[in-house]
Amino acid sequence: MQVGLDRLDGPDGAHLRGKRLGLVAHAASVTADGRHATQVFRGLKLDLRRLFAPEHGLLGQAAAGEAVVDGRDLASGLPVVSLYGADRKPKARDLADLDALVVDLQDAGVRFYTYVSTALLCLEAAAEANVEVVVLDRPNPLGGERVEGPTREDGMPPSFLSLAPGPLVHGLTLGEMLRFANLRRTKPARLRVVPMSGWARRMRWDDTGRAWVAPSPNLRTSEAALAYPGTCLLEGTNVSEGRGTTAPFLLLGAPWVDGASVASEVVAEGYRLAAEAFMPEPSPGAPEPKHAGVRCGGVRVTVADAARTRPYRLGLSLLSALRKRPEFRWRDEGRALDTLLGSRRPRAALERGDDVSAIEAEDAPGIAAFVEARRKALLYP
């Protein structure tokens, strides 16, 4: 199986020759043998002029939410423009001397993982500047068949966590998402996707045979990626989502959590939950984790059957169980979860005590409409 970057030694690389290029990349922008995209471009003698860094920076070391600053890449000597600081969309002057903007980002397949928002803003900026966009496509680690969660609710305040159209878990690769978004633009960008070879929609990350390279400091394993769209929802609460531990998004809890009790209540098809205590500690990737230095009761999530996992359902089930504890609190009076989801409806339903299947049922019409609308953008069987 080859990702787009692996295929640049063929016709797709020839398409880039003689063009002045910018590259949006991060730590996971690597070939199967571990070469970074900047090395590949240099080896192919492509005219790479400028790098653009999303959240977590070019090297993937900045913490979540930490501003990335403009600078220079020590390995290549190229200037680096931040897309996660004062500006999150390339400025006209950043694109003025470029013929094409190449996007090579490993996404997580969920709307609030910000690389998809960065890619969509790059598409918008390039359309305005009449600069070609070339996406080097990569797998959706959740696969291309799983679609879950709410679509973005009308009237929600604009957020960098919910720029992507469609349900929360959308089942698209980044290349497909940009194709879908471009089809909806009044003024489409000149968009080219270098597709993968050997990838099919049924495949999750472990089916690809590729080593996992962390695209952000806390998404450290492909197992965590299969839980992340659900367990990350705990960011909207006073329960730790595992930042500051050895297993972010797989270790979950708080000082007041009885892990065995929570594990027995959570519906976790495709996952196993077992009680496990832990103590979050500050780290470069999580400088201020919840409950730092305090022993937490909690659960460890393990993927038991990747094909049956439903991460959003897992997240709802965890929230439903934890909300019954008297010490449970929503962050920012619930707005933190609403922003993650792009919708107020799921939290309102949880507050009413609706069960998880009823909450999911309300998403069904939006999911069905999206699955039909996305057909024209699909690249893989």
NURODO-310112 format. One record per residue (C-alpha): x, y negated, z; chain; residue in three letters. Coordinates in steps of 0.1 Angstrom, whole numbers, plus 5000, padded with zeros to 4 digits. Example, Ala and Ser with C-alpha at 12.3 -4.5 7.8 and 13.67 -1.06 7.14 Angstrom:
2
site x->5123; y->5045; z->5078; unit->A; code->ALA .
site x->5137; y->5011; z->5071; unit->A; code->SER .
//
This chain:
381
site x->5000; y->5000; z->5000; unit->A; code->MET .
site x->5014; y->4966; z->4990; unit->A; code->GLN .
site x->5003; y->4931; z->5001; unit->A; code->VAL .
site x->5005; y->4901; z->4978; unit->A; code->GLY .
site x->5039; y->4891; z->4990; unit->A; code->LEU .
site x->5053; y->4926; z->4981; unit->A; code->ASP .
site x->5041; y->4922; z->4945; unit->A; code->ARG .
site x->5059; y->4890; z->4937; unit->A; code->LEU .
site x->5087; y->4908; z->4918; unit->A; code->ASP .
site x->5062; y->4915; z->4890; unit->A; code->GLY .
site x->5039; y->4893; z->4869; unit->A; code->PRO .
site x->5025; y->4874; z->4898; unit->A; code->ASP .
site x->5060; y->4862; z->4907; unit->A; code->GLY .
site x->5066; y->4851; z->4871; unit->A; code->ALA .
site x->5034; y->4830; z->4874; unit->A; code->HIS .
site x->5052; y->4809; z->4901; unit->A; code->LEU .
site x->5085; y->4805; z->4882; unit->A; code->ARG .
site x->5093; y->4769; z->4872; unit->A; code->GLY .
site x->5067; y->4755; z->4896; unit->A; code->LYS .
site x->5074; y->4733; z->4926; unit->A; code->ARG .
site x->5060; y->4752; z->4955; unit->A; code->LEU .
site x->5048; y->4746; z->4990; unit->A; code->GLY .
site x->5043; y->4776; z->5013; unit->A; code->LEU .
site x->5019; y->4780; z->5043; unit->A; code->VAL .
site x->5033; y->4808; z->5064; unit->A; code->ALA .
site x->5039; y->4822; z->5098; unit->A; code->HIS .
site x->5058; y->4850; z->5116; unit->A; code->ALA .
site x->5037; y->4877; z->5101; unit->A; code->ALA .
site x->5043; y->4865; z->5065; unit->A; code->SER .
site x->5066; y->4895; z->5058; unit->A; code->VAL .
site x->5071; y->4923; z->5033; unit->A; code->THR .
site x->5068; y->4960; z->5042; unit->A; code->ALA .
site x->5105; y->4961; z->5048; unit->A; code->ASP .
site x->5104; y->4930; z->5071; unit->A; code->GLY .
site x->5116; y->4902; z->5048; unit->A; code->ARG .
site x->5100; y->4869; z->5055; unit->A; code->HIS .
site x->5082; y->4851; z->5026; unit->A; code->ALA .
site x->5109; y->4824; z->5026; unit->A; code->THR .
site x->5136; y->4850; z->5020; unit->A; code->GLN .
site x->5115; y->4866; z->4992; unit->A; code->VAL .
site x->5111; y->4832; z->4975; unit->A; code->PHE .
site x->5148; y->4825; z->4978; unit->A; code->ARG .
site x->5156; y->4859; z->4964; unit->A; code->GLY .
site x->5133; y->4854; z->4934; unit->A; code->LEU .
site x->5149; y->4819; z->4929; unit->A; code->LYS .
site x->5115; y->4802; z->4932; unit->A; code->LEU .
site x->5115; y->4765; z->4936; unit->A; code->ASP .
site x->5102; y->4763; z->4972; unit->A; code->LEU .
site x->5101; y->4726; z->4983; unit->A; code->ARG .
site x->5082; y->4725; z->5016; unit->A; code->ARG .
site x->5068; y->4748; z->5044; unit->A; code->LEU .
site x->5035; y->4743; z->5062; unit->A; code->PHE .
site x->5030; y->4757; z->5097; unit->A; code->ALA .
site x->4996; y->4767; z->5112; unit->A; code->PRO .
site x->4988; y->4772; z->5148; unit->A; code->GLU .
site x->5016; y->4789; z->5168; unit->A; code->HIS .
site x->5041; y->4775; z->5143; unit->A; code->GLY .
site x->5063; y->4790; z->5116; unit->A; code->LEU .
site x->5079; y->4815; z->5140; unit->A; code->LEU .
site x->5047; y->4823; z->5158; unit->A; code->GLY .
site x->5060; y->4813; z->5192; unit->A; code->GLN .
site x->5038; y->4783; z->5203; unit->A; code->ALA .
site x->5010; y->4791; z->5228; unit->A; code->ALA .
site x->4974; y->4789; z->5218; unit->A; code->ALA .
site x->4963; y->4753; z->5215; unit->A; code->GLY .
site x->4998; y->4740; z->5217; unit->A; code->GLU .
site x->5005; y->4713; z->5191; unit->A; code->ALA .
site x->5030; y->4722; z->5164; unit->A; code->VAL .
site x->5053; y->4694; z->5153; unit->A; code->VAL .
site x->5069; y->4685; z->5120; unit->A; code->ASP .
site x->5105; y->4696; z->5117; unit->A; code->GLY .
site x->5129; y->4717; z->5097; unit->A; code->ARG .
site x->5133; y->4754; z->5093; unit->A; code->ASP .
site x->5168; y->4764; z->5105; unit->A; code->LEU .
site x->5169; y->4796; z->5084; unit->A; code->ALA .
site x->5160; y->4780; z->5050; unit->A; code->SER .
site x->5168; y->4743; z->5057; unit->A; code->GLY .
site x->5134; y->4733; z->5043; unit->A; code->LEU .
site x->5111; y->4707; z->5059; unit->A; code->PRO .
site x->5082; y->4720; z->5079; unit->A; code->VAL .
site x->5049; y->4701; z->5079; unit->A; code->VAL .
site x->5026; y->4708; z->5108; unit->A; code->SER .
site x->4990; y->4719; z->5102; unit->A; code->LEU .
site x->4982; y->4721; z->5139; unit->A; code->TYR .
site x->4990; y->4687; z->5154; unit->A; code->GLY .
site x->4977; y->4653; z->5146; unit->A; code->ALA .
site x->4967; y->4666; z->5112; unit->A; code->ASP .
site x->4952; y->4700; z->5103; unit->A; code->ARG .
site x->4948; y->4694; z->5066; unit->A; code->LYS .
site x->4977; y->4687; z->5043; unit->A; code->PRO .
site x->4979; y->4650; z->5034; unit->A; code->LYS .
site x->4980; y->4638; z->4998; unit->A; code->ALA .
site x->5016; y->4628; z->5002; unit->A; code->ARG .
site x->5025; y->4664; z->5014; unit->A; code->ASP .
site x->5012; y->4678; z->4981; unit->A; code->LEU .
site x->5021; y->4649; z->4957; unit->A; code->ALA .
site x->5053; y->4666; z->4943; unit->A; code->ASP .
site x->5040; y->4702; z->4943; unit->A; code->LEU .
site x->5025; y->4722; z->4914; unit->A; code->ASP .
site x->5011; y->4750; z->4937; unit->A; code->ALA .
site x->5005; y->4756; z->4974; unit->A; code->LEU .
site x->5011; y->4793; z->4983; unit->A; code->VAL .
site x->4992; y->4806; z->5013; unit->A; code->VAL .
site x->5005; y->4838; z->5030; unit->A; code->ASP .
site x->4988; y->4842; z->5064; unit->A; code->LEU .
site x->4979; y->4873; z->5082; unit->A; code->GLN .
site x->4943; y->4867; z->5094; unit->A; code->ASP .
site x->4924; y->4886; z->5121; unit->A; code->ALA .
site x->4890; y->4889; z->5104; unit->A; code->GLY .
site x->4871; y->4867; z->5129; unit->A; code->VAL .
site x->4859; y->4831; z->5123; unit->A; code->ARG .
site x->4875; y->4816; z->5154; unit->A; code->PHE .
site x->4910; y->4828; z->5146; unit->A; code->TYR .
site x->4923; y->4795; z->5132; unit->A; code->THR .
site x->4943; y->4807; z->5102; unit->A; code->TYR .
site x->4912; y->4810; z->5082; unit->A; code->VAL .
site x->4903; y->4774; z->5090; unit->A; code->SER .
site x->4938; y->4763; z->5080; unit->A; code->THR .
site x->4935; y->4781; z->5047; unit->A; code->ALA .
site x->4901; y->4766; z->5040; unit->A; code->LEU .
site x->4915; y->4731; z->5047; unit->A; code->LEU .
site x->4944; y->4738; z->5024; unit->A; code->CYS .
site x->4920; y->4748; z->4996; unit->A; code->LEU .
site x->4901; y->4715; z->5002; unit->A; code->GLU .
site x->4932; y->4694; z->5001; unit->A; code->ALA .
site x->4946; y->4711; z->4970; unit->A; code->ALA .
site x->4913; y->4707; z->4952; unit->A; code->ALA .
site x->4914; y->4669; z->4959; unit->A; code->GLU .
site x->4950; y->4667; z->4948; unit->A; code->ALA .
site x->4946; y->4690; z->4917; unit->A; code->ASN .
site x->4972; y->4714; z->4930; unit->A; code->VAL .
site x->4969; y->4751; z->4924; unit->A; code->GLU .
site x->4963; y->4774; z->4954; unit->A; code->VAL .
site x->4979; y->4808; z->4953; unit->A; code->VAL .
site x->4969; y->4832; z->4981; unit->A; code->VAL .
site x->4992; y->4862; z->4988; unit->A; code->LEU .
site x->4965; y->4885; z->5001; unit->A; code->ASP .
site x->4968; y->4907; z->5032; unit->A; code->ARG .
site x->4945; y->4932; z->5049; unit->A; code->PRO .
site x->4916; y->4924; z->5072; unit->A; code->ASN .
site x->4927; y->4944; z->5102; unit->A; code->PRO .
site x->4891; y->4952; z->5110; unit->A; code->LEU .
site x->4884; y->4965; z->5075; unit->A; code->GLY .
site x->4861; y->4951; z->5049; unit->A; code->GLY .
site x->4829; y->4968; z->5059; unit->A; code->GLU .
site x->4822; y->4956; z->5094; unit->A; code->ARG .
site x->4801; y->4924; z->5095; unit->A; code->VAL .
site x->4789; y->4913; z->5129; unit->A; code->GLU .
site x->4777; y->4883; z->5149; unit->A; code->GLY .
site x->4760; y->4849; z->5143; unit->A; code->PRO .
site x->4764; y->4826; z->5114; unit->A; code->THR .
site x->4773; y->4790; z->5123; unit->A; code->ARG .
site x->4743; y->4772; z->5137; unit->A; code->GLU .
site x->4731; y->4740; z->5122; unit->A; code->ASP .
site x->4736; y->4711; z->5145; unit->A; code->GLY .
site x->4766; y->4725; z->5163; unit->A; code->MET .
site x->4794; y->4699; z->5167; unit->A; code->PRO .
site x->4822; y->4703; z->5141; unit->A; code->PRO .
site x->4850; y->4726; z->5153; unit->A; code->SER .
site x->4882; y->4740; z->5139; unit->A; code->PHE .
site x->4871; y->4773; z->5153; unit->A; code->LEU .
site x->4841; y->4776; z->5130; unit->A; code->SER .
site x->4849; y->4762; z->5096; unit->A; code->LEU .
site x->4846; y->4796; z->5078; unit->A; code->ALA .
site x->4811; y->4804; z->5063; unit->A; code->PRO .
site x->4793; y->4836; z->5072; unit->A; code->GLY .
site x->4790; y->4857; z->5103; unit->A; code->PRO .
site x->4816; y->4857; z->5131; unit->A; code->LEU .
site x->4831; y->4890; z->5119; unit->A; code->VAL .
site x->4830; y->4886; z->5081; unit->A; code->HIS .
site x->4847; y->4916; z->5066; unit->A; code->GLY .
site x->4867; y->4895; z->5040; unit->A; code->LEU .
site x->4904; y->4893; z->5034; unit->A; code->THR .
site x->4918; y->4857; z->5033; unit->A; code->LEU .
site x->4919; y->4858; z->4996; unit->A; code->GLY .
site x->4883; y->4869; z->4994; unit->A; code->GLU .
site x->4872; y->4842; z->5019; unit->A; code->MET .
site x->4889; y->4815; z->4998; unit->A; code->LEU .
site x->4872; y->4828; z->4967; unit->A; code->ARG .
site x->4838; y->4828; z->4984; unit->A; code->PHE .
site x->4844; y->4792; z->4997; unit->A; code->ALA .
site x->4856; y->4781; z->4963; unit->A; code->ASN .
site x->4825; y->4794; z->4946; unit->A; code->LEU .
site x->4805; y->4771; z->4969; unit->A; code->ARG .
site x->4825; y->4739; z->4962; unit->A; code->ARG .
site x->4812; y->4711; z->4940; unit->A; code->THR .
site x->4847; y->4706; z->4928; unit->A; code->LYS .
site x->4864; y->4740; z->4929; unit->A; code->PRO .
site x->4901; y->4743; z->4934; unit->A; code->ALA .
site x->4924; y->4760; z->4909; unit->A; code->ARG .
site x->4926; y->4792; z->4929; unit->A; code->LEU .
site x->4946; y->4824; z->4922; unit->A; code->ARG .
site x->4947; y->4854; z->4945; unit->A; code->VAL .
site x->4976; y->4879; z->4943; unit->A; code->VAL .
site x->4957; y->4909; z->4954; unit->A; code->PRO .
site x->4969; y->4939; z->4974; unit->A; code->MET .
site x->4973; y->4973; z->4958; unit->A; code->SER .
site x->4962; y->5004; z->4976; unit->A; code->GLY .
site x->4938; y->4987; z->5001; unit->A; code->TRP .
site x->4901; y->4996; z->5003; unit->A; code->ALA .
site x->4873; y->4981; z->5024; unit->A; code->ARG .
site x->4870; y->5012; z->5046; unit->A; code->ARG .
site x->4906; y->5007; z->5058; unit->A; code->MET .
site x->4915; y->4993; z->5091; unit->A; code->ARG .
site x->4951; y->4983; z->5100; unit->A; code->TRP .
site x->4963; y->5017; z->5110; unit->A; code->ASP .
site x->4951; y->5032; z->5077; unit->A; code->ASP .
site x->4976; y->5010; z->5058; unit->A; code->THR .
site x->5007; y->5026; z->5071; unit->A; code->GLY .
site x->5023; y->4992; z->5078; unit->A; code->ARG .
site x->5040; y->4981; z->5110; unit->A; code->ALA .
site x->5020; y->4954; z->5129; unit->A; code->TRP .
site x->5038; y->4921; z->5131; unit->A; code->VAL .
site x->5021; y->4898; z->5157; unit->A; code->ALA .
site x->5006; y->4868; z->5138; unit->A; code->PRO .
site x->5002; y->4850; z->5171; unit->A; code->SER .
site x->5019; y->4855; z->5205; unit->A; code->PRO .
site x->4990; y->4872; z->5222; unit->A; code->ASN .
site x->4977; y->4894; z->5194; unit->A; code->LEU .
site x->5005; y->4919; z->5198; unit->A; code->ARG .
site x->4991; y->4952; z->5185; unit->A; code->THR .
site x->4967; y->4965; z->5159; unit->A; code->SER .
site x->4947; y->4980; z->5187; unit->A; code->GLU .
site x->4942; y->4946; z->5203; unit->A; code->ALA .
site x->4931; y->4933; z->5169; unit->A; code->ALA .
site x->4902; y->4958; z->5169; unit->A; code->LEU .
site x->4890; y->4945; z->5202; unit->A; code->ALA .
site x->4899; y->4908; z->5198; unit->A; code->TYR .
site x->4866; y->4894; z->5183; unit->A; code->PRO .
site x->4848; y->4907; z->5213; unit->A; code->GLY .
site x->4872; y->4905; z->5242; unit->A; code->THR .
site x->4883; y->4869; z->5232; unit->A; code->CYS .
site x->4848; y->4858; z->5241; unit->A; code->LEU .
site x->4859; y->4860; z->5277; unit->A; code->LEU .
site x->4879; y->4828; z->5270; unit->A; code->GLU .
site x->4845; y->4811; z->5275; unit->A; code->GLY .
site x->4843; y->4823; z->5311; unit->A; code->THR .
site x->4862; y->4824; z->5344; unit->A; code->ASN .
site x->4873; y->4860; z->5336; unit->A; code->VAL .
site x->4908; y->4867; z->5323; unit->A; code->SER .
site x->4910; y->4879; z->5287; unit->A; code->GLU .
site x->4945; y->4893; z->5295; unit->A; code->GLY .
site x->4967; y->4864; z->5286; unit->A; code->ARG .
site x->4998; y->4865; z->5308; unit->A; code->GLY .
site x->4997; y->4903; z->5309; unit->A; code->THR .
site x->5014; y->4931; z->5289; unit->A; code->THR .
site x->4982; y->4937; z->5270; unit->A; code->ALA .
site x->4962; y->4905; z->5260; unit->A; code->PRO .
site x->4927; y->4912; z->5249; unit->A; code->PHE .
site x->4929; y->4947; z->5262; unit->A; code->LEU .
site x->4932; y->4940; z->5299; unit->A; code->LEU .
site x->4903; y->4920; z->5313; unit->A; code->LEU .
site x->4893; y->4910; z->5348; unit->A; code->GLY .
site x->4892; y->4886; z->5377; unit->A; code->ALA .
site x->4900; y->4888; z->5415; unit->A; code->PRO .
site x->4863; y->4896; z->5422; unit->A; code->TRP .
site x->4858; y->4922; z->5394; unit->A; code->VAL .
site x->4852; y->4958; z->5404; unit->A; code->ASP .
site x->4866; y->4975; z->5372; unit->A; code->GLY .
site x->4850; y->5009; z->5377; unit->A; code->ALA .
site x->4816; y->4993; z->5381; unit->A; code->SER .
site x->4820; y->4971; z->5350; unit->A; code->VAL .
site x->4833; y->5000; z->5329; unit->A; code->ALA .
site x->4803; y->5021; z->5338; unit->A; code->SER .
site x->4779; y->4993; z->5326; unit->A; code->GLU .
site x->4795; y->4983; z->5293; unit->A; code->VAL .
site x->4782; y->4999; z->5261; unit->A; code->VAL .
site x->4815; y->5003; z->5242; unit->A; code->ALA .
site x->4809; y->5025; z->5211; unit->A; code->GLU .
site x->4844; y->5033; z->5196; unit->A; code->GLY .
site x->4862; y->5022; z->5228; unit->A; code->TYR .
site x->4870; y->5036; z->5262; unit->A; code->ARG .
site x->4870; y->5014; z->5293; unit->A; code->LEU .
site x->4889; y->5024; z->5325; unit->A; code->ALA .
site x->4894; y->5005; z->5357; unit->A; code->ALA .
site x->4928; y->4989; z->5360; unit->A; code->GLU .
site x->4942; y->4961; z->5382; unit->A; code->ALA .
site x->4967; y->4936; z->5369; unit->A; code->PHE .
site x->4983; y->4902; z->5378; unit->A; code->MET .
site x->4986; y->4876; z->5351; unit->A; code->PRO .
site x->5019; y->4857; z->5350; unit->A; code->GLU .
site x->5029; y->4826; z->5330; unit->A; code->PRO .
site x->5049; y->4832; z->5298; unit->A; code->SER .
site x->5059; y->4812; z->5268; unit->A; code->PRO .
site x->5028; y->4825; z->5249; unit->A; code->GLY .
site x->5005; y->4819; z->5279; unit->A; code->ALA .
site x->5020; y->4791; z->5301; unit->A; code->PRO .
site x->4988; y->4787; z->5322; unit->A; code->GLU .
site x->4969; y->4820; z->5322; unit->A; code->PRO .
site x->4937; y->4823; z->5343; unit->A; code->LYS .
site x->4943; y->4837; z->5378; unit->A; code->HIS .
site x->4981; y->4834; z->5375; unit->A; code->ALA .
site x->4999; y->4852; z->5403; unit->A; code->GLY .
site x->4966; y->4867; z->5417; unit->A; code->VAL .
site x->4958; y->4904; z->5416; unit->A; code->ARG .
site x->4928; y->4910; z->5395; unit->A; code->CYS .
site x->4904; y->4939; z->5393; unit->A; code->GLY .
site x->4894; y->4947; z->5358; unit->A; code->GLY .
site x->4893; y->4971; z->5329; unit->A; code->VAL .
site x->4916; y->4983; z->5302; unit->A; code->ARG .
site x->4901; y->4986; z->5268; unit->A; code->VAL .
site x->4914; y->5014; z->5246; unit->A; code->THR .
site x->4903; y->5021; z->5210; unit->A; code->VAL .
site x->4890; y->5057; z->5209; unit->A; code->ALA .
site x->4876; y->5058; z->5174; unit->A; code->ASP .
site x->4886; y->5029; z->5151; unit->A; code->ALA .
site x->4859; y->5037; z->5125; unit->A; code->ALA .
site x->4831; y->5033; z->5151; unit->A; code->ARG .
site x->4843; y->5001; z->5168; unit->A; code->THR .
site x->4820; y->4971; z->5169; unit->A; code->ARG .
site x->4840; y->4944; z->5186; unit->A; code->PRO .
site x->4813; y->4918; z->5188; unit->A; code->TYR .
site x->4789; y->4943; z->5205; unit->A; code->ARG .
site x->4818; y->4951; z->5229; unit->A; code->LEU .
site x->4821; y->4914; z->5237; unit->A; code->GLY .
site x->4784; y->4909; z->5243; unit->A; code->LEU .
site x->4782; y->4940; z->5265; unit->A; code->SER .
site x->4811; y->4927; z->5286; unit->A; code->LEU .
site x->4795; y->4893; z->5290; unit->A; code->LEU .
site x->4762; y->4909; z->5299; unit->A; code->SER .
site x->4777; y->4930; z->5326; unit->A; code->ALA .
site x->4800; y->4903; z->5340; unit->A; code->LEU .
site x->4773; y->4877; z->5341; unit->A; code->ARG .
site x->4754; y->4897; z->5367; unit->A; code->LYS .
site x->4783; y->4891; z->5392; unit->A; code->ARG .
site x->4776; y->4862; z->5416; unit->A; code->PRO .
site x->4812; y->4848; z->5411; unit->A; code->GLU .
site x->4808; y->4847; z->5373; unit->A; code->PHE .
site x->4810; y->4812; z->5357; unit->A; code->ARG .
site x->4808; y->4799; z->5321; unit->A; code->TRP .
site x->4836; y->4775; z->5312; unit->A; code->ARG .
site x->4826; y->4740; z->5304; unit->A; code->ASP .
site x->4790; y->4748; z->5313; unit->A; code->GLU .
site x->4788; y->4773; z->5285; unit->A; code->GLY .
site x->4800; y->4750; z->5257; unit->A; code->ARG .
site x->4833; y->4769; z->5255; unit->A; code->ALA .
site x->4815; y->4801; z->5244; unit->A; code->LEU .
site x->4791; y->4782; z->5221; unit->A; code->ASP .
site x->4821; y->4767; z->5203; unit->A; code->THR .
site x->4838; y->4801; z->5199; unit->A; code->LEU .
site x->4807; y->4816; z->5184; unit->A; code->LEU .
site x->4796; y->4785; z->5164; unit->A; code->GLY .
site x->4761; y->4790; z->5179; unit->A; code->SER .
site x->4743; y->4784; z->5212; unit->A; code->ARG .
site x->4719; y->4812; z->5207; unit->A; code->ARG .
site x->4738; y->4842; z->5221; unit->A; code->PRO .
site x->4746; y->4825; z->5254; unit->A; code->ARG .
site x->4710; y->4814; z->5257; unit->A; code->ALA .
site x->4699; y->4850; z->5251; unit->A; code->ALA .
site x->4724; y->4863; z->5277; unit->A; code->LEU .
site x->4711; y->4838; z->5302; unit->A; code->GLU .
site x->4676; y->4851; z->5296; unit->A; code->ARG .
site x->4688; y->4886; z->5303; unit->A; code->GLY .
site x->4681; y->4898; z->5267; unit->A; code->ASP .
site x->4698; y->4931; z->5260; unit->A; code->ASP .
site x->4726; y->4934; z->5235; unit->A; code->VAL .
site x->4706; y->4951; z->5208; unit->A; code->SER .
site x->4681; y->4924; z->5208; unit->A; code->ALA .
site x->4708; y->4897; z->5205; unit->A; code->ILE .
site x->4723; y->4916; z->5176; unit->A; code->GLU .
site x->4689; y->4920; z->5159; unit->A; code->ALA .
site x->4686; y->4882; z->5156; unit->A; code->GLU .
site x->4718; y->4882; z->5136; unit->A; code->ASP .
site x->4706; y->4907; z->5110; unit->A; code->ALA .
site x->4689; y->4883; z->5085; unit->A; code->PRO .
site x->4720; y->4861; z->5083; unit->A; code->GLY .
site x->4743; y->4891; z->5079; unit->A; code->ILE .
site x->4721; y->4906; z->5051; unit->A; code->ALA .
site x->4721; y->4872; z->5032; unit->A; code->ALA .
site x->4759; y->4869; z->5036; unit->A; code->PHE .
site x->4766; y->4904; z->5025; unit->A; code->VAL .
site x->4746; y->4898; z->4993; unit->A; code->GLU .
site x->4761; y->4863; z->4987; unit->A; code->ALA .
site x->4798; y->4875; z->4991; unit->A; code->ARG .
site x->4796; y->4901; z->4964; unit->A; code->ARG .
site x->4810; y->4878; z->4937; unit->A; code->LYS .
site x->4840; y->4871; z->4958; unit->A; code->ALA .
site x->4850; y->4907; z->4966; unit->A; code->LEU .
site x->4883; y->4920; z->4952; unit->A; code->LEU .
site x->4884; y->4955; z->4967; unit->A; code->TYR .
site x->4862; y->4986; z->4965; unit->A; code->PRO .
//
